[in-house]
């Protein structure tokens, strides 16, 4: 039989967490400055103006640099995802596992150097 009094601390925890997060959002909205200025409305890292003009819509053209940076980020993010389990299990996989990862890292390094030499990392 389920006893609901065993779940009361969990319910209190969720209620406090929800109430605290709502209170913090209300306080931050109340205390924030709502006077936008030119620097606040300017493009941050994207490199182009905000989507307020008709030519900047969902079908607009983007610079290929955005895609190259995204692909490079995904490649090196996956490299890190492979490095963590490899580092944890290095004692059990032995020397073969070590040299397999060195080959993998070498191939990624050659690809990175190729991208660098071709100028894919230069932002114009």
N, C-alpha and C positions, 0 to 999 in steps of 0.2 A: 504494500500500500504506500502511496506517495504521501509524504508529509511535507506540506508547503512551508512549515516553519523552518525547515532545513534550507530552503531557497530564499528566505527573507534577507540574509546578508548580501546575496547576489543581486537581488532586486534593489536593495538600498544602494549598493555600489553603482549599479546602472543609473539609478535616479540621480545620485549625486554627480556622476560623470556627465550626464545629460544636462543637468541644471547648471553645473559649472561651465560647460562649454557654451551654453546659450548666454549665460551671464557675461562671459568674457567677450563673446561676439557683440553683444549689445554695448558693453563699455567701450570696446575698440571703435565701433561705429559712432558712438556718441562723442568720443574724445578726438576722433581723427579730423584732420583739416580737409575741407571740401572745396578748396580754391585751386583749381587746376591752373598751371602756368605752362609756358612754352616748353621748357625742358621736360616737364612731367608728361606732356602729350607727345613728345618726339619719339621716333622709333628707337628702341633699345638695342637689341642685338640682331634684329632681323635684317636691317639694312635698307628697308624701304618704308614708305609712309604707311600709316594705318589704313585699313580698308574702308575709307570713307568716300572714295571716288568710284565711278562706274567702271573704270578700267582695271581696278583692283578687286576682282571678284574671285570666286573659287576656281574659275577656269583661266585665271591670269597666268602669265609665264613667270617662272622664277629663275634665278641664276642657277646654273648647274653646280656652283660651289656649295650651295646648301645641301644638295644631294650627296656630293662627295664627302663633305664633312659628316653627314649622317651615316653614310656607309662605313667610313673609317671609324666612327664611334662604335658602331655595331660590331665591327671586326674586333676591335680591341676590348670591347666589353665581353665578347665571347671568349677572348683569350683569358681574361681574368676568371671567367666562369669555369674554364678548364684548369686553371692553375690552382684553385683552392682544393678541389678533391685530390689533385695530383700531389700537392704538398702534404696533405693529411695522410695519404696512403703510400708515401715514398718508401718507407721502410719495408712494406710488404711487397711492392712491385719490383723492387730491386734495380739492378743496373740497366736492364732492358727498358723499364719504365722511365728511368732517368734520361736515357739517350733518345727515347721516343719523344719525350717532351722537348728535349733540346733540338731535335729535328723540326718539330712543330713550331717552336719559337724562332728557329732559323728561317723557316719559310715565311713566317709573318714579318720578320725583320727585313728580309729581302724585298717583300712587297711594300713595306713602309718606306724603305730607301728608294725604291722605284717611284712611288708616289711623290716623294720629296723631290727627287731629281727632275721629275716631269713638271713640277710646279703646282701640283694639285693643292698644296697647303698654303700657297701664296694667296692672300686676299687682296683683291684690287679695288 
